[in-house]
C-alpha cells in the first residue's frame, strides 16, 4: 500500500514539474517576443517567414486531423469529414471570415452526418 501511494505521489510531482517547465518555456518565449517585437517590421522577410511557418503548421495539423483522426472523430468516415470541411470553409468565406458560424455548423453537421 505504501509503495502505491509513493508511486502516485511521484506521478503527481512529475505532472506538476511538467506543467511548471512548459509554463516557464512558454513565458520565456513570449517575453523574448515582446522585447524584440518593436525591432521587427511587419513587412520584413523574417516576419513573413514566421507567418508562413505558422500557417503551414496549422494546415499540417488540420490535415492530419481530417485524414488521420484520433478519438471520437475517427468514428466518422473520411467523406463526411471532407464534406464538413468544404462546407465550413465555404461558410467562412461567405460570412466574411466569421469564425463562430462555421464552428457551430461544423459540430452540428458532423453530428448529423455521422448519425445518418
C-alpha positions in Angstrom: 0.0 0.0 0.0 2.8 2.4 0.9 4.6 1.8 -2.5 1.3 2.5 -4.3 1.0 5.9 -2.5 4.6 6.7 -3.2 4.1 5.9 -6.9 1.0 8.2 -7.0 2.9 10.9 -5.3 5.8 10.7 -7.6 3.4 10.7 -10.6 1.7 13.9 -9.4 5.0 15.5 -8.7 6.1 14.7 -12.3 2.9 16.2 -13.7 3.4 19.4 -11.6 7.0 19.7 -12.7 6.0 19.2 -16.4 3.4 22.0 -16.0 5.9 24.3 -14.4 8.6 23.6 -17.1 6.2 24.1 -20.0 4.8 27.3 -18.4 8.3 28.7 -17.9 9.3 27.8 -21.5 6.1 29.5 -22.9 6.5 32.6 -20.8 10.2 33.0 -21.7 9.5 32.8 -25.4 6.6 35.3 -25.1 8.8 37.6 -23.0 11.6 37.5 -25.6 9.0 38.1 -28.3 7.7 41.1 -26.5 11.2 42.5 -26.1 12.1 42.1 -29.7 8.8 42.9 -31.4 9.5 46.6 -31.7 12.6 45.8 -33.8 10.8 43.5 -36.3 8.9 45.2 -39.1 5.6 43.6 -40.2 6.8 43.9 -43.8 10.2 42.3 -43.2 11.2 38.9 -44.7 11.7 37.5 -41.2 8.2 38.3 -40.2 6.8 36.9 -43.4 8.8 33.7 -42.9 7.4 33.2 -39.4 3.9 33.9 -40.7 4.4 31.2 -43.4 5.7 28.7 -40.9 2.7 29.3 -38.5 0.2 28.9 -41.3 1.9 25.8 -42.7 2.0 24.2 -39.2 -1.7 24.9 -38.8 -2.5 23.5 -42.2 -0.5 20.3 -41.4 -2.3 19.8 -38.1 -5.7 20.3 -39.7 -4.8 18.0 -42.5 -3.7 15.3 -40.0 -6.9 15.7 -38.0 -9.0 15.2 -41.1 -7.1 12.4 -42.8 -5.8 10.5 -39.7 -8.2 11.4 -36.9 -8.0 10.2 -33.3 -10.6 9.7 -30.7 -14.3 10.2 -31.5 -13.5 11.9 -34.8 -12.1 8.5 -36.0 -15.6 7.1 -35.9 -16.8 9.2 -38.8 -16.0 8.4 -42.5 -13.4 10.4 -44.4 -16.0 11.6 -46.9 -18.1 13.0 -44.1 -15.1 14.9 -42.7 -14.3 16.3 -46.1 -18.0 17.4 -46.7 -17.9 19.2 -43.3 -14.6 20.8 -44.1 -15.6 22.1 -47.5 -19.0 23.3 -46.2 -17.4 25.2 -43.3 -14.6 26.7 -45.5 -17.4 28.0 -47.9 -19.3 29.3 -44.9 -16.2 31.0 -43.6 -15.7 32.8 -46.9 -19.4 33.7 -47.4 -19.7 35.1 -43.8 -16.7 37.3 -44.4 -14.3 35.4 -42.2 -16.7 34.9 -39.3 -15.3 32.0 -37.1 -18.4 31.4 -34.9 -20.9 30.3 -37.5 -18.7 27.7 -39.3 -17.6 26.3 -35.9 -21.2 25.8 -34.7 -22.3 24.4 -38.1 -19.3 22.1 -38.3 -20.3 20.4 -35.0 -23.9 20.2 -35.9 -23.2 18.9 -39.5 -20.7 16.3 -38.3 -23.1 15.0 -35.7 -26.0 14.8 -38.2 -24.0 13.2 -41.0 -22.3 10.7 -38.7 -25.6 9.5 -37.2 -27.3 9.1 -40.6 
